[in-house]
Amino acid sequence: MTMKSVLLGAAAGIAAIGAAQAADLPMTKGEAVEYVKVCSAFGEGFFYIPGTDTCLKIGGEIRAKYYAFGGTGYNRNDNRSAFDTQARVWFDARTETDWGLLRSYFQINADSNRLVGRGGGDGRRNDFTIDKAFIQFGGLTAGYAHSFFGFYDNEYGDTLEGNYYAQTKTVNLLAYTAQFGGGFSATLSIEDGRDHRVEGTSTPVDINGTLYGYREGGQQVPDVVAQLRWDQSWGSLAVQAAGHQSRSGTDYSIDTNNDGIADTNVVVRRSNKYGYAVGATGLIKIPAIDGWFVVEGQYADGALDYLGAGNTFLAQSDRFVNAAGRVDAGKGWSITGELGGRITPQLQAVLVGSYIDTSFDRFSDLGDYGIKEFTISGNLTYTVVKGLKVAGEVGYTHGKVDHGAIDTLSGRDSYNNWLAGMRITRQF
């Protein structure tokens, strides 16, 4: 027998043994593929995260905006036209637990040139901002969410670029909402007071030869916001209140004549004062046109952010130094109303009117310095296909300064501004 025959025989024997052992092994199937499943518990667009009982919805929106601005009070440093493209992305994750719904929500916005102030941004930077980032568990809300003072801006104020005067802030907060049945709920919210500040100039004012100034200091006490709300099939009603602390900063000196030497007659008014705001909101649904009418009004004393005072054409401030050299509070009220609905299944119309009236004691024997501003805006939005909309908008603002002027050169005490533009929106 040759060596070749021996090797071939050994190889055949090994193969036979391997085949026999393989026949004794159990038959197994390939690993099952886990497909993404639709989650219908929370509405359209949710799906189960594979391997979990958490439902996730991912959405996004791109807004291309083209606007023109005009009117009195503008100068060559202000934009008369502005383009902006904004992208929004959000993630909404929800899980049902034995203790109630666990939810987390995150939205980030990116602007190519945000439309702000007197006709838009500076055209030289891109802005990335966190729009919201919060956790909800049962009645608890924690994180960066819309203020619980009112609900107009959070639920209806995203249809226009035009101005209005209401609480528009997203703030850091810790809140609890209790549900009582029958549509009644009550919320107590502790909110970061720094997010609710309206700060004017810290330039000192001469009173009988002494310069007095005021500057906001660090936060000591957060804002406290409470709301009672009633939701029904026909609409909603709410009443709300807020408390706000204004606290001056440390001493500082100002070189008022630019001679390089800090003035010695500057007095910084130290104070620790509390302001408040109260308001109410009402919503009526109009099923015949798939529409709504909502109105929100508020009064504030030393808490002007809750009026939307930061949205006015002229700067305002919660606190100031009055004619007696004491720190005093700005006061005022505002109201916003919106009517919206569908003219046809593809065409929607929205009309918004808003008014704000604030007053300050500003060293005038004629009366209090004050700002009154009225604005009206409207748009038509046409749905081209599902997810794609084109809107045209116009807006007008009229303002007046009581016992003062909008600038020292012209001496004008009133202004009239307008905007016109369009917006193309793709949402998915």
Secondary structure, DSSP 8 states (H G I E B T S, - for coil): --HHHHHHHHHHHHHHHHHHHHHHS------------B--TT-TT-EE-TTSS-EEEEEEEEEEEEEEEEETT--TTS-SEEEEEEEEEEEEEEEEETTEEEEEEEEEEEESS---TTT---SS--EEEEEEEEEEETTEEEEEEE-SS-SHHHHHTTS-SS---S---EEEEEEEEEEEETTEEEEEEEE-GGGG--------EEETTEEEE--B---SS-EEEEEEEEEETTEEEEEEEEEEEEEB-------TT-SSS--SSEEE---EEEEEEEEEEEEEEEGGGTEEEEEEEEEEES-GGGGTGGGSSS---SEEE-TTS-EEE-EEEEEEEEEEEESSSSEEEEEEEEEEEEEE--S-SS--EEEEEEEEEEEEEEEEETTEEEEEEEEEEEEEEETS-S-TTT---EEEEEEEEEEEEEE-
